[in-house]
Amino acid sequence: MHYNLTVLDNGLRVISETMPGVRSVAVGCWVDTGSRDELPNEAGASHFLEHLLYKGTEQFSARHISESFDAMGAEANAFTAKDHTCFWARMLDRDVRTGFELLAGMLQAPAFRPTEIDSERQVVVEEINMNDDDPSEVAFEEFSQAVFSSHPLEPPILGTRASIRAMGRDDLQGYWKRRYGVGSTVIAMTGAIQHDQVVGLVEEFFGGWGGEAVDHETAPHVMKSRVRLQRRETEQAHLVIGGRGLTRQDPRRFADNILNHVLGGGLSSRLFQTIREDRGLAYAIYSFKFGFVDAGAWGVYVGTTPQQTGTCLRLIGDELNKVVEDEITDKELVRAKGSLRGSLALSMEDPSSRMVRLGKDELSGGPHLTIDERMAAIEAVTVEEVHAVATEQLAAPRVIGAVGPFDVGDLEPYLQ
């Protein structure tokens, strides 16, 4: 992996990687803002803007944008996280100028037409309704709010029905003016394109844009053990149990990746084998982790019948405790390293995956490690390093986010 990075005179960062042998280009416009950066009157504004910028610009209508991407056979979309927003497209190399012009217009000159704000407002509310109808999504949101309680990362990305309905044009435009600009944006491109071509496109379409760099409100991550539950008479209980994890750039993150794989990251993982293969207690069970600049979390998700919930949580707790008490085995370490190496290599064959890696690392200030450097870091991890990470995280207090026909007291015994 070789990348080129240029900072334009106006401060906009442009990063690219050429991939010989492909015919497509992946473009990402990364903005350093998310739900953690919203004021009380802006709850959900980052995600609302993700929708609204596709509703048209001063030059292009929403129909023109959608028809133009369709006519190219391009993929175009956006996503919002707690600390960033990305507007992306993937298209043939011959169409990159047209696609990039559309994305550039959306970011710099959204129309904010009142009628379109109102129509898209209802779309966002329907998305909230859809998520609320998915009990697994609700369980994850309850877990997130429990693990990040009283931290800037606590608020939900989508906002609430009340906050979306109350948000006016001034709120949305004010948030856009405050958080969107060259100082908060990274343009990443990968695929069938050369860096000088990328820089030329960005200078043409973003050269007159301004804006200062933005900061995130950071805070120590102090977590208290607790259960957050939405009681519902469901056929299946949805449970997420976990706790504080590592921050994004923690040097121990490669050992943490191996720990996650051994616990619940694949078909051979301890949790999958114990809960699904040996006992048949669940269809879906897996572990996960995510990190931010000032906080992180790890967790385990399981969906099972209410009657089997206690058994599942007890077995999950047993497996977590075994890792702390007995370490992982040498065979598990070798298997996890092989899986991570393979996943990393496969992801590097896809322009979109490479664009995401480049854009996210540049936006967050992370090091741009080559694939060989990443593989070397994985290979260097020892059993002892994995055990140290496991002891710090898995032996600490836990939280549970859940949906099912329970009371909080039914789940509290499984927090330790």
Buried (B, 14 or more C-beta within 10 A) or exposed (E): BEBBBBEBEBBBBBBBBBBEEBEBBBBBBBBBBBBBBBEEBBBBBBBBBBBBBBBBBEEBBBEBBBEBBEEBEBBBEBEBBBBBBBBBBBBBBEBBBBBBBBBBBBBBBBBBBEEBBEEBBEEBBEBBEEBBEEBBBBBBBBBBBBBBBEBBBBBBBBBBBEBBEBBEEEBBBBBBEBBBBBBBBBBBBBBBBEBEBBBEBBBEBBEEBEBEEBEBEBBEBEBEBBBBBBEBEBEBBBBBBBBBBBBBBBEBBBBBBBBBBBBBBBEBBBBBBBBBEEEEBBEBBBBBBBBBBBBBBBBBBBBBBBEBBBBBBEBBBEBBEBBBEEBBEEEBBEBBBEBBBEBBEEBBEBBBBBBBBBBBBBBBEEEBBEBEEBBEBBEEBEBEBBBBBBBBBBBBEBBBBBBBEBEEEBBBEBBE
